[in-house]
Amino acid sequence: MNQDRVRRYFGRFSHDRRGSTAVEFAIVGSAFFLMLLGIIGFGLRLFTQQVMQATALQTARCVAIGASDCCASASDCSLAPAYAVSTAQSFGVVGLTTSGVSIVKTTTDSIACGLPGSNSFVEVMLTLSFTSPIAGFLPNQSGSIVVVSCYPVTGS
């Protein structure tokens, strides 16, 4: 008796098609939105990486040529970290601090630079702690972005 009542109760739902579209959308839509958030997160990280690389290159060039934007004199380039921070901010990347900027003028070979035929060069390393706004939804969307750029010193 109890079993017949259960069959009749659930039997009504087996023929009723109302709401099936909503259930299907809930299943497919969640996967779609998760994939969409992943694409947005990956694009944001890629954009930030590219801006950091461009900033490192501009800073290395500025120091190598001794431009007044980053060097007070030929031997004093103490303005360069602030120049790197302001350049990154002008591209829309915030969070880079002067402590995340490393600038080295050297005449020795560097694995990062690998500039054949150059007697001296400037190596700029930028480190940014990156936190994605979707880090809670998808793994591996946060961490540090480290970029290195080199520029040969000419005329010295």
Buried (B, 14 or more C-beta within 10 A) or exposed (E): EEEEEEEEEEEEEEEEEEEEEEEEEEEEEEEEEEEEBBEBBBEBBEEBBEBBBBBBBBBBBBBBBBBEBBBEEEEEBEBBBEBBBBBBBEBEBEBBBEEBBBBBBEEEEEEEBEBEEBEBBBBBBBBBEBEBEBBEEBEEBBEEBBBBBBBBBEEE
